[in-house]
């Protein structure tokens, strides 16, 4: 974690949509990149549900329906997948609730649920200021403030320290309340405390940590409950314990519990001798507890003044949400108005990156031309940009001109990616397992997977597009050979159909790459055919999938290097020859491996780049400018170098956030095209028929001459694959001029089911012109999660 002086708070100012009114006592949870806020009070208790998209900076009000709960404040609010549970809280001034509501965010549908009471004892009484924490299929309720008085004459509020467990049903609904029998000393009664649950990786049982709260005076004690043994304890901690407080927030990121804000005592107050007369103030102090080492670290102390408004001002009753390694804070009351009922609520939204971003996935090739690459990499959540670098000091093999062979595609590992959508406000969110997914994978380079835009659409026949990568070579294809395969994970669901015919001619060793082009998480009410297709060429592949209430944008958005000028898109019209690590060095290569200089392509806002130039960085002479805490060169002072045909380049990428530049990805290697080879076939379709499946495709968009024939291949089961699942063996199942073939049920019975990600049967299709075979399009026909035979 950065030192306190290096904390890089960011205030969000450029948002759109209906901004909720400022408030306190509200609660918030995160579903992927969405921050969902409910309740709170400010001139009345709020009953709206507000959603903030942290990627698009949009606020919106979803159209909720069903058993809509009344507005509430200081309630319990937890998220289980795309289900949100709300328990208790203040529904009117002086009237508290013990009702439980469930929100299915996939449909924005509210439902009032009635848990069974405990087998012994009463259900939880109405309350506010309690903690409500989720772990696994159970919620844990602790403490709060009851709206009844043990002394009716003095009207003293009753603080609670009761403990309940609520068992959930899978997906929707609840089972009921229970009262676990705990061991050890129970924490004192309190409200407006925090409780988080943490479990060490690979060891230990989950533990609930309760910190602070209010019981007439603020508290600074830390309690731990082992959820397996149900034993309470007070862990001994190191470091400076935060001041006693209530109405603060506690957020878990990694192994740290971050404590921000709340009500704390004024300096010099003796809260032990005069707890009820003590003066309190809001704070902007910020600390974390390392839950593995039990050590407190102060990031912003109560004594640090902020004269530049560079961080959130003091507040209490705010909300905090962790998305990735970024913490978001919104609203709350600032405590400057001391008169009763005159609290002023903050209207600001802030975020803080708690650590440098992780390394992105390897750079993936979408498309190559003779003098450019269209590349992408997996999106890293909550980052501000990416630094893309390349170097060219690598050995490469000259292109072969043998035109009788099938293609050899050698590539790099490419994992799936979610391409962001920055436009339409969502109407629904749906669970991943309920979504229709069509994926395209590439062998040298990958196509693009869409990030779910979380909206219901009226388009029932979405066409999924993928710009695909370029690569080709020529080899003799008369024997079955091994294909080296290095695919990243995929997302997909059950799949339907397939057909083609078999021939014992095959392709040569190659490395295939997988990348998801499109995965829309929406409600799907119609069975679909699900495939993944990829290409080693720069042709655009269009894969049609019939969907209902589904629409997604699958083309990669063109991006530009910042501050470099925008690079225009160049359509691929030629195939690239494969790069081989085994081949002799190119005569022009003079640098040793350890002396390779990485050159910047630029800083990119999004996770795609069109690369036709890079910047030459003179050693020790580059000017430095700041991006957050990251030092980057001033590109306006640097010389540019164009990419050249038939040349190999190595790529790596690092993400940037408020803490600086993170580690670089693993290295990827690509080669620019040599003119003349055909592109990859496109628009691959699979449909069931009586014989098995029907496999069809469209000619390459860049044939570079007359297409003489097509070849289709099927990955088959062999002993070699069983010994090494990362290697595939392909047999040619079709060779001819037609753009379709049938795969019989008998042939499919011999197919290898690839379990690299979701189970799939793998096909490859390539085209040949006068110069030879171009790159192949790979299609993964998704088979669901079982190991049954295809077509079942």
N, C-alpha and C positions, 0 to 999 in steps of 0.2 A: 504494500500500500504506500502511496505517496506520503511524504512528510506533510504536516499541516500547512506549511507555507506553499506547498505545491498543489494543494487541492484545486481542481479546476472546475468550479461550479459554473453551470450554464443556465441562464434564464431563457425559457422558450417564449418567443414573442411573435413569431410569424405563423400562428395557427389560424385555421379557418373554422367555420361552422358555429353553431350556437353554444357559446361558452356558458357553463353553469354559473349561477350566482355564487359569490363567496359564502363560505359557511364553516362551521366547526362541528365536531362530533360525527362526521361522515365516515364512511369506510370505503376501501378500494381493494380490488384484486386484479390480477393480470391473467388474461388468456392470450397466449402468444404475445403479439405486439400490442394488444389492446389493454388499456387501463380502464376498468369499469368501476364507476363510482355510484354509490347509492346512499340516500338519506342525508342526515346532518341538519343543523338548525342555524337560522339567521333570519330574524323577523318571521318566525314560524318554522315548522319542521318540513323539510323538503321531502317530496314523495317521488321525484323523477329519477330515472336511471340514465346516467350520462356515460358516454364512452369516448375515450380519447385514443386515437390511433397514433402511436409514437413514431411510426414510419412516415405517414403522410401529414402529420401535424394537423389532423382534423378532429374536431369535436362533433359528435352527432348524438341525436336522441333516437334510440331505436323504438319502433312501434311495438310496444309490449302488449300482451293480451293475457287472458286467463284470470286467475285469482290474484289480481294485483294487490299487493300489501299496502297498508297505510304507510305514510311517511314515518320514519323513525330515526332516532339519533342514539349514539353510544350503544349500538347493537353489535351482535356477532355476525361476521361476514366472511365466509370461506369459499374457496373454489376447488372443485374436484373435476378436473378435465374441463368440460364445457358446462358443467352444472355448478350453480352457485346456491349456497344455503344462507338464509338470513334467520337469526334467532334473537328474539327479545328486543330490548331497547326502549327508549321513551317514545311513545306515540302521541302523547299530549303532555303539556307541562303538568307534572305531578302524577301522570298515569303511565305505568310501565307495562310491558308485554312479556308473555312467555310463549308466544306463538312462533311456529316454524314454517317458513316458506322456502320453496325451491324454484329457481329460475333455470330453465333449459335455454342456454344462450344460443343453441343451434337454431331455435325457433323464436327466441325472445318470449317464451311462454312461462308464465308464473303459475304455480300450483301450491295451494295450502296443504301441508302434510301433517298428519297426526300420528306421532310416534306412540307406540305402546308404553304405558307407564312402567316404572321399575317393578320387578317382581316383589321387592320389599322396599317400602318407603314411598314418598311422594315424588311426583315429577318436579322439575325445577320451577320455582316460584317466579312471578314476573320480576324483571330486573333490568338494570342498565349498567354500563361500564364493566361488564364481565369480559373474560377472554374466551375465545371460541376458536380452537385450533384443530387442524385436520392432519391425520397421519394414516395412510392406508385407507381402510374403509370405515374409519371411526373419527368422530369429532369429540373433542374434550372440552368441557365447559368448567370454568373455575371462577368462583367469586362473583363480585358485582355488588350492586346497591339495591336493596329491596325498597319498595314504596310503602312500607308499613313501619310503624314505630313501636319499639319495645316499651317506650314511655310516652304514652299518648299526650300527657300534659306538656312535656318538653318537645314533643315532636322530633325526637332524635332519629336520624336515619339508621337503618340496620345494614351494616356491612356484612358481606357474606364470605365464607371460605369453603362452601360446599363444592363437591367435585362430582361431575357426571360424565358418563360415556354414552355417546349416541352412535349406534351401529347403522351404517348405510346399506341400502340395497345397491346392487351393481347398476349403474346407468341412471336410475331414477328411483325415488322413493326411499323410505327409511324403515328400519326394523323397530327400534325402540330405545328407550332410555334404560340405563343400568347405573347402579351406584357401586363402583369398585371399592373393595376393602383395601385401604392403603396402610402402609407401615411408616413408622417414624413420626416425628413432629410435623404437624400440618402448618403451612404458612398462616400467618395471622389474617383475619378478614380484611378485604380491600376491594377497591374498585378503581377503574381507570389505570390499571396496570397493563403490562404486556406479557404475552406467553408465546413462545416459539418452540418448535420441535425440530430436533437435529439428531442425526444418527451418523456416527463415524463411518467412513468408507471401509468396507470389507471387514468390519469388526464392531462389536459393541451392540447394545440395544438402543432403540430410540429413547430420547430423553426430552422432557418438556422443561423449559427454562422460564420461570416467572420472575420478572424484575419490576421493582418499584410499585407505584400505585398510591392510593389515598385511603386513609382510615381516620379522618379528622386532621391528620398531618401527613405530609408526603413521606414516602419510604424510599430507601436505597438498597434494600436487601435483595439478594439473588437466591432463588430456590430451584432445586432440580428434582424432577420426578422421573424415575425409571419406569417406562411404560410396560416393561415386561414383568418386573418384580413388584411394581406399584409401591416403591419405597421412596419417601421424601427425604431430601438431605439439603444441607447448605454447603455448597462447594467453597473451598478456600480459593481465593483469587489473588493474583499479583497485579501490580500496577495501581493507577489512581482510579478509584471507583467514582462513577459520575455522581453528581449531587442528587439528593433525594428529589423525586419528581413523580408527576402523574400527567396523564394526557399526552405522553410522549409516543413515539413509534419505535418498534423493534422490527428489524428486517434481517432475514438470513440470506447471505450470499457466500457460497462456499462453506468454510468452517467458521465464519465470523457472524456475530450478531451486532448489527449497527443500531445504535441508540441515537435518536435525534430529537431535539426540542423538548417541550413540555413545560409544566409549572415547576419552578424551583424556588428555594427560599432566598430572600435578600441576603447579601453578605452581612455577617455579624449577628444575624438572628440566631437565638438559641431556641431551636425548634423543640428541644426536649423539655424545656421548662414552660414554654408557652405555645404549644402546638396549634391551638385554635385561634390565638391572637396574632400569629406570625404573619408578616407581610410576604407575599409571594409575587413572583414576576415570571414572565415567559423567558425562555432561553433559546439560543441558536447553537448551543454546544453540541458536539458531535463526537461520539466515541464508539469503539467496537470492543467486543469481548471475543477473543480467540477461544472457541469452544473446545478445541483440542488441548490447549495449554492452560486454559483458565486465566489468561492474562488480559487485563484491560489496557487499551491504548487510546490516548486522547488525541483526536484529530483537530478539533476546534474547542478551545477551552472557554469557560464562561467569562474569563477576563479579556479575551481577545475582542477588540473593537473592529468594526467593519465600516470604515469611513468612505469606502468607494462603492458601496452596495454591490460587492462582488460575490455575495453569497446570500442565502435566504435570511431575512431578518427574524428575530425571535418570534416564536409561535408555539401554540399548544392546540390540541384537538384537530391537528392536520391529518393528512393521510400520506402514507409512503408505500411505494410499490417497487419491487425489484423485477426488472426485465433484463435477463442475461446478467451481466455484471454491472448494470447501471441502476441507480436508485432515482426514482421520481418522487417529488414532494409537491403537494398541491394544497393551497388554501390553509385554513386554520385561523385562530384568532391571535392577535399580536399582543394583547394585554396592555397596551399603552393607555387605554381609557380605564381609569380605575373606578369610575362611578359604577354603581350596580346596574347590570343589564346594558352597559354601554361598551361592551367589547367591540373592537373593530376587527373585522375579518380580512385576512390577506386575500388578494385576488391572483397571486402569481403562481406560476408553474416552473419548477426548477428540476434539473437533474444533475447527477454527479457520477462520473465513471470511477469505480472503486479500484480498478486495476487495469493494466494494459490489456488490449484484446488478445485472444488466442490466435495462433497461426491459422490463416485460411486454408482451405483445401488446395491441392495442386492446381495450377493454372490449366484450364481445359480449352482445347481448340474447338471452336465452332466452325470456322471456315478459314481456309488458306488460299491465297492467290500467289501470283508470281512475285509480288512485292508487298504483301500485307498479310496480317493475321487478324482474325476476329476471335478474341479469346474471352473467357469467363472463368469465374471461380465461385465456390459456394459463398453465399452471403454470410457474413458474420454479424450477429445481432448488435444493435446499438453502437455502430461505429460511424465516424464522420467522413471516412474516406479510405482509400487504399493506395499504397505505393507499389507500383509495378516496375520490375527491373528485368533486364535481359543481359546476356553476354553472348558473344559469337565465337569465342576461341575454342571450337570443338572440332573433332575429326568427322568427316562425312564421306560417304561412298558415292561415286559417280552413278548416274542413272543407267539402268539396263534398258536395252531397246528390244529385247525379246518379246515379240507380240503374241506368242502362242500360249502364254501362261495365264493362270488366274492370279488375282491380286494378293500381294503380301502387305498387310497393314500392320505397321508397328507403331504403337502409340504409348501413351502414358496413362497413369492412373487418373481417373476423373470421377469425382464423387458428385452426387446430385446436388442441384442448386435450386433455391427458391428466388425467382425473379420478382422484384417488387412491383406492385401496382400502386400508382399514386393518384387514382382518380375517384372512382365511385364509392360513395359511402355505403358501408355494408348494411344489409337488412337482416342477415342471419349469419351465424357461425355454425359450422358443423364439425362433428368429431371426425378425425382422420379416417377411421374405419368405416364411416358411412359415405365416404366420398368416392366418386368415380375418378380413376386415374389412368392416364395414357402416357407412357414414357418412351422416350427416344434415347438410344445410347449410341455413342460414337467410338470407333476403334482408334483412330488417331485424332483425337479431338472429340468434343462432346457437344450435344445440342443443349438447349436451355430449358430448364424446368421453371415453370411459373411459380411464384409465391402465391399462395391462396389469397385471392382478393376479398374473401370473406363476404361475398354478396350473393344473393339469389338473383338469377337472371331469367329473362324470358326466352333466351336463345336455347332451343331444344336440340339443335344439331351443331355443336361446336366443332370447328375444325382446328386441330392442334398443329401448329407450325413449328418447325425446328430448323434453324440454320445449322448446317453440319460441316464437319471438318474435312480437310483435304489430305490425301496421301495415297500413293499407289506404287506398285512395282510389279515386276513380271517374273514368274517362276514356272518351272514345269509342274503340271498339276495332275499327273497320272497316278499318284499314290496318296494314300491317306497319311496325313501328317499331323503333328501336334500344333495346336494353336495356343500360344501363351496368352492368357487372359488376365487382365487386371482391372476388375470393375469395382466401382464404388457401389454403395447401397442404393436400393430403389424403393420407391413407395408404390404399391399397387394393391389391387384387390383381386377377387376371383375373376377368372377369364373364361371366354367361351369357345372359340372355334379355330380351325386351321386346316390347310390342305397343301399338298405338293407331291412331286414324284422323285424317285431316288435314282442315283447313278453313283458308281464308286469312284468318282473323280473328286478331288478335294483341293483345299487350299493349303498354303505353306505356313510355317511358324509366323506368328504375329502376336502383338499385344492388343487386346481390345479394351476399349474404355467405355464405361457406362456413365451416363448422366441422365437424370430425369429431366425431360423437357417440360412436362406439364403435370401438375397435380393440383386439381382444384378441389378445395374442401367445401363442398356444398351439399345440399340434400339431393339425392338421386333416387328417382322412383322407377327407373327403367333399367333392366339388365343390359349391360353393355359388353362389347368386345373390347378387351384391354390388351394393348400391345406396347412394346417399347421398340423404337427404331432408332438406328444411328447410322452415321455415314462417316466415311473417311474423306469425303470430298466437300467442296464448297457449295454444293447444290442445296437449295432449300427443300426440305422434306416436309410434306404435308400429310398428316395422318388423320383421317376422319373418324370420329367416334360419335355415335349417337347418344346423346345425353338429354336428360330433362332437367329443367331449372338450373342449367349450368352454362356458364360462359367464362372464358378466360382468355387473356392476352398472352400469346406464346412467343411472339417475336421479341428478340432482345432489343431493348431500347438502345439507340445509339448514344454513346457517351463520349465525353471529350476529356483529355488530360487537362488538369488544371495546374498551372495557368496556361498551358499550351493551347494552341488553336485546335478547333475541332477537326478530326480526321474523317474524311468522307468514306462512305461504304463503297467497297469495290467488289463486284460480283465475281465469284470464282469461276474461272473458265478452263482451268487446267489442273491436273492432278500433281501432287507432290511425290517425289520419290522418298522412300523410307530412310530414316537415319539409322545407322547401325553403330553400336558402341564397339563392335568387334573389328571394324574396318580400319585400315591404315589412316594415318593423319593426312589431311589435306596439305599439300605443299605450302600453302600460304599461312598455315598455322605455325606460329613461332613461340607463343606463350606456353609456359608450363601450366599444368592444371592448377597449381597453387597460386599462380600469378594472374589468374583471370580477373579482369576488372568488371564489376557489375555496373551497368549503366542504367540510368532511370528512363523509363518510358514516360512517366509522369505520375501525378496524383489524380486519382479518379474518384469521383463522388459515388458512383454505382459500381457494381461488380461485373461489368463488361467493359471491354476496350477494343477499339479498332486501332491496330498498331501498324503504322507504315514508316515510322521514324523512331529514333531514340536519341537521348542526349548524351554527349560525350562529357565525362566529368574529369577535368584535369586534376591529378592528384594534388591535394593540398591547396587548390586554387578556387574551389567552388565557393560562391557567396552563400551565406546561410540566412534563411528566413524562417519564421516560426509558424508552425501549425499546431496549436495547443501547446503541449510540452515537447513536440517533435521538431527536431532540426531538419529542414529540407533545403535543398539548393534553390537558388533563384534561377529558374529555368530561362528567364529572359537574357541571362548572361552567357548561356551555354550554346555550344555548336550542336546542330542536329545532324544525324546520320540516317540516310534512307536504308530500308531493307532491300536486299538484292535477291534475284531469283536463284533457286537451287541451293540455298544456303541454310544451314542449321542454326537455330537459336535456342538458348536455354532461358527459361522464364522462372521467376519466383515473385511472390506477392506478400505484402504485409498489411495488416489493418491498422488504422489510426483512430484513436479516440482521445478524450481529454487528458489521459495519462501519458500519451505519447505513441510511438510506433511500436507495435508488438513484434513478436518473432516472425521470421519469414516462413513461408510454406516450403514443402518439399519441391524439388526442382523438376520442371517439365521440359521436354525437348521436342521441338517442332522444326519442320523444314519448309521453306517456301517452295511453291510449285515450279515444275518444269513444264512448259507449254506442250499441248498436244494430246494429253490423255483425257478420256471422257470423265464427266462427273458421275456421282453416285445416283442410282435410281431413287425416285422420290414417290411420295404419296402411297406408301405401302399399306395394303388392306388385307385383312384376314376375315373370312366368313365361313360358316359351316355349310357343308353340303352332304349329300347322301354318302359319298365315298369317304369323306373325312373333312378336310378343309380346302378352301380355295385361297391361294396366295396370289395377289396381283400387285402391280406397281406401275408407275409412270416412268417414261424415259427420262434420262438426266436433263436437267435444265440447261446444262452446258455440255453438249455431246462432243464438241471439238471434232466434227466430221461425222461420217455415217456410222451408226451403230451396227456392228456385224453380228453380235449375239449377246445374250444374257446368260449368266450362270447363277443358280440359286443353290445354297448349301444348307445342310441341317447338322446341328451338333448331335452326335450319337454317343450312346453308352459304350465305354471301353474300360478295360482293366486299368489303363493308364489314368483315366479320369478318377476312378475310385481311389487310386493311390495318391493322386494329386488333383484335387478338385479345381485348382486354379488354372489347369490346362484343359483346353477343349480340343476335341477331335471333330473335324467337319468332313462330311461327304457331300459331293456334288449331287444334287437331286434333280437338277434341270439344266439343260443347255439348249438354247434355241433363240429364235427371233421374237417369239411371242412374249408378251409382258404379263403372263400369268402361268400358273401351273397348279396341279392338284396334288395334295399330299394325302395319301390314303391312311385309313385307320391303322392298317398293318405297319405302314412305314412309321407312323407316329409312335407305335409301340416300342420302336427301337430308339426313340429320341432320348437324349440326356436331359434331365430336369436340373436346371441350374439353380442352386440355392444360395448364390452369392448374396442376394438380397431376398426379394420375394421370388417364390418358385416360378420358373419360366422355361419354355422351350426356345432355343435360339436359332434364328435363321440369318443368313447373309445373302445379299443379292448384289451382283456387280455387272457392269456393262463393258463391252469391248469395242474399240474402234480400230482404224488402220494401224494405230501406234501400239495398241495393246489394251490390256485390262486396266480400268481405272479403279478407284477405291470402291469399297463395298458399303452398302447400307446394312446395318445389323438391326434385327427386330427380335425383341424378347416377347414371346406370347405368354402372358401371365396366366398361371395355373392355380392360383389360390394358395392356401396354406397347407393343403394336404398332399400326400404323395400318391394319390390315385392316378390311374392312367389318364392321358389326355382325352377330352371329349366326355368324360364322366359327368 
